[in-house]
């Protein structure tokens, strides 16, 4: 899971972009907290929130399963206690072929989570931005909302504890971090040093072997959690779009509510221009 590399978009940025804060929220925006755990089951642990950035055009069962696999990893974890998770769809300025308008992608993520998950939410901040937002800036936004505005998590004694934020990603996203033309080293230091990453490893791949060969990733290996995909699942948004275009069934690839939304809004049924949109699904 993650975002594809697209023409005209670079993740490179300056430290000023990161340290300058995330700016004024868009009009009408409010940060969702309704599914965050209210208390820690174990007050000795660190509260943890997972954030997944991506296109979600559309959201699929694999995206949802990634959160559940991560939750299994932290179930009974000695240090962290998972208190919530967020989808953060990219804005329309990401310029990717096959990218449905942001309001559709946000709504599909909401439909996939609002009734079937007790802990997953959708944050529209990134999708509402008037420019492309780098992953480091998006994570800073979550840190602002959870730890600065909300003050962290309230403990039974009334004290506050900082919430740890982890980027949830597929192994392909981590491998893309080895490309200097895609990720600025400053962003990697910021993301992996200040936050960390939860990686869902595809069957047959070896994330740890890749970390060993990359200086920055290896430096922060203690902040990178890796979970193997026990049941192989290669559902991708690109394949779903192709199936819609070919008038093939997408039932059981996406939640029923998402499927109905796609058809009721005639999404992905028009002819698209680039073959890549249908066959390059590694970063969906």
N, C-alpha and C positions, 0 to 999 in steps of 0.2 A: 504494500500500500504506500501511497505517496503521490508525488506530482511528477508528470512526465517532463522531460527536457523539451522546451519549445523554442522556436525561433524568436529572437528579440527579447528573451527573458534571461536575465543573469541573476544568480543568487549573490553575486559579489556586492559588497557594500562596505561602508566605512564604519568605524567604531562610533562615530557621531550618530549614525542612524540608529544604532542599538541603544546607546546611552542617553539619547534624547527623549526617551519615553515613547509611549504609544499614542499620544495626542488625545484630542477630544473625541468622545464616542459619537457615532453617527446619530442624527436626529431619530428619536423614537426607540433607540437601542437600550436594552437592559440585559445584563449578564444573568444567565439562568443558574440558579442554585437550588431549585426545588427538589432535586434528587440527591443532593449531597448528603452523606450521612451526618446526622446531627451530633453524634458523640462517637468516641472511639470505644470499641469493645475492649481494647487493651490500652490503657492510658500511658503505658511505657513506650508505645510505638510511635512512629512518625506517620502522620496522615499523608496519603499519596493520591494524586490525581493523574490520570492518563489523558493525553491529548493526541488526537490523530488528525493531521493535516492532509488534505487531498482534494481531488477533483470531485469525486462522488457523483459521476455522471453516467449511470446512476449508482447509488449505494447498493451493495450486494450482500448476500449472506456471508461471503468471506470477510468483508469489512467488519461485520458484527461478530463473527467467530474469532477474529483477531483479538477483540476486546475480551471475549470469554476465555481464550487461551491465556491471555495476560493475567486475568483474574485468578485462574487456577494456579498460576505461578506464585502469586502473592498470598494465596490462601494458606494461612498458618505461617507466613514469613516471619522470621525472628525480628526483623527491624522495621518493616513497613506494614501499614494497614490501608488497604484500598478503600477510598471513600467516595469515588465518583469517576466518571469518564466523559470526555467530550469529543464530538465530531466538530471539525473546523473546516468547512468547505472554502476553497479558494474563491477569489473575486472573479468577476467577468474579465478583468484585465490580465488574466493569466494567458490569454490568447492561444488556447488549445483547440484544435479541431475536435468537434464532437462535444464541446463543453456547452451544456444546456445553460440558459440564463440562471444566475445565482439564486433568484427567488424560488425557482423550481428545484434546484439541488438542495437548498436548505429545507424546503418543505418535504422532499422525499426522505431526507435524513430524519426529520421529525416524525414522519409517518412510520419509519422503520423502528423507532425507539420509544415513542410516546406511550404505547400501551403494552409492549412486549418486554420492556426492560425497566427494572427498578432503579438502575443506577446510571444509565447512559443518557446524555443530553446533547443538544446541538447549540453551538454558539455561532451566531451570525455575524459577529464583529468583522472577521476577515472577509467574509463574502460581501459585506456592505461597503468596504473601502473603495475609494475612488482611484486607487492605484494598486499595483501588485505589492503584496507584503511578504518579505522574506520570513522563513520559518523562525529565525531567531527573534524577530520582532513580534511574531504571533505568540511565541512562548512568553516573551516579556509582558504582553497584554494579559495573559492568564495569571502571571505572577502579580501584576498590578491589581487585578480584580480579586484574586484569592487571598493574597498576603498583605497588600497595602490597603485596598478599599474595605475588604472584609475583615482584615486583621488576623488572618489565619483561622485555625480551628479552636473553638472554645472548649477547654477541658472542664471536668466536673468541679474542680476547685476555683473555676472562674478565670484561670490564666489562659493565655493564648499560645498556640504552638504553630510554627510555620508549616505550611503545606508544601510537600515536595511535588514537583511537576516533572513528569517523564514524557518524552515524545514517543508515541507508539508508532512503529514502522515495520514494513516488511524488509526482508534481507536485501531486496533490490535497491531500496533507498539508501541503506548503509553502503552498499557497493558503489553507488553513485557519488558518495562522499569522497571517494578516492580520486575523483576527477576535478582537477584544479579549475577547469573552465566552467564548472557547474557550481561548486561551493567555494566561497572565500575561506581562507584559513582562519580569519578572525571570527567568522560565523561558527565554524566547527568548534573552536575553543570556547565560544560563548555557549553554544547549545550543549555540548558534551561536558564542559566544565561546570557550568552553573546549574544545568538541569539534568541531563542524562537521557538515555534512550532505552526503550523496551523493544527488542527486535524479535519478530516472529520469523523464524528461519524456514525457508521452503525445503521440502523433502529433496534430498540429493545435493543440497548446497552446504557450504561450510563457512559460516560467518567468522568463526574464530581464526580460521586460516587467513581470511582476508584481513582481519584486524592485525594479525601478526606482521603483515607486509606494509601497513600504513602507519606512519609515525604518529600523527595526531590521534587517530583512533586508538592506537595501542597505548598512548599516553593516558587516555581516559578509559581504559578497559574496565576499571573498577566501577564506572558509571554506566556501563552498557550491560544490560541483562538480555540473555538470549534464550528463547524457547523454541524447541523444535516442533514442527507441525506433525503431530502423530498420525492424523488422518489427512491424506493428501487432498488438497482442494485448490483447484486452479481457476475458479470462477473469476472472471474479470469484467470490469465495466465495458471494455472494448468489445468483448464477445457478446455481452448483452445488447449493446447497440447494433452489432452486426445481425444478431438474431431478429431484432425488431425490424431492421431494414429488410431482411429476407422473409419477413412474415412467419417466423418460426416461434415456437412457444418459449417463453422465458419463465414459466411457472416453476417454482422451486429453485430458481436462480436468484430471485429477489423476493422480498416479502410481498404478500398479496396486495397490501395497500399501496406499495410502491408500483407494482405492476399495473394496477388499476389507474393510478395517477399518470403513468407514462402514456397509457392509451387514451385516457380522457383528455389529455393535453397534447396529443399527437407529437410526442417527443421522439426524436431519433428516427423518424420515418421518412424524412426527406433525404435526397441524395447528397452525400458529402463528397468532397473533392479529393481527399488525400487517402491513399491506400493505407498509410501509416495509422490512420484513425481506427482501422479495423484489425490490424495485425500486431501492432506494437502495444502490448498491454502490461508490460513489466512494471510500470510505475502507476497503474490505476489505483 
